[in-house]
Amino acid sequence: MFDKNTYVGRRRKLKNAIGSGLILLLGNEESSMNYRDNLYPFRQDSSFLYFFGIDQPGLAGVLDVDADQEILFGDDLTTEQIVWTGFREPLRETSDRVGVELVRNKLQLHVKLAEASARHQKIHYLPPYRPEQIDLLQSLLGLQAAAVPEMFSVDLIKAVVAQR
């Protein structure tokens, strides 16, 4: 992980390039091999890692360009999960290390995107490349599964490519 100013600067540059709307960056989820608890080694989404620097599953980042907010969505481990995985730093502490002030639980991501949709705020996202991303975007944005891969933001792709 780099110094938090590196991630703050990257996100600021991305917001400036997009100009308005919400930028939704999905982190990857765990992927099971043959049953739910038999997992492949985790690999974070490269764009999420570039802009947020957090290498753990189940996270999403929203850059609200219009409100100049950066929000990290995810859930801390439960006691039952910690028994199996071991301690993991609370998300609030992790977010501080990458310069994100607002942390919300994963369920609040639905609320944030619904509010943006109600305001007709453009929601930018990168093309999904995993089935679980398509499912999540379908749920979050109220789209048909076939529409999700077609509705990505070309402007966001160009801004990410220009920066990386």
Residue, then its C-alpha position, 0 to 999 in steps of 0.5 A: m500500500f502506498d501513502k494515502n496521498t497517492y490514492v487521494g490524488r488518483r481519485r481526485k484526478l479521476k473525479n476531475a476527468i469525469g466531471s459529474g455524476l457518480i463513479l462506482l468502482l467494485g472490488n472483487e468478491e471471493s470466488s469459490m472453487n467447488y463449494r461456497d467455503n472452498l475458495y480460490p486465492f483472492r485477487q482484488d480488481s486492479s482498478f479498485l486496487y489502483f484507486f483505493g489500495i485495499d486488498q480485501p474482498g467485498l468492497a465497493g467505492v463510490l466517488d460522488v463527483d457532484a458532492d465531492q465525496e468519497i465513500l467506501f462500502g463494505d462490512d467488517l467481519t463478524t465474530e463468527q467469521i473472525v474465528w475462521t479467518g483471523f483478525r482483520e483491521p476494521l474497515r474504518e481504520t483501513s479507510d483512514r490509511v487510504g484517505v477515505e473519510l466516509v465508510r458505510n455498510k454494504l447495504q447502504l450502497h443500494v440506498k446511495l445508488a437509488e438516490a442517485s438514480a432518483r436524481h437522474q445522476k449519471i452512474h459511471y462504472l467499468p465493464p464487468y468481467r466476472p459473473e458476480q459483478i454482473d449480478l451485483l450491478q443488476s441488483l444495484l442499478g435495477l437493470q436486466a442482466a443483459a443490459v449490464p455489460e452494455m451500460f458501462s461508461v466509456d468516459l470512465i474507461k478513457a479516464v482510467v486508461a489515461q491515468r494508468 
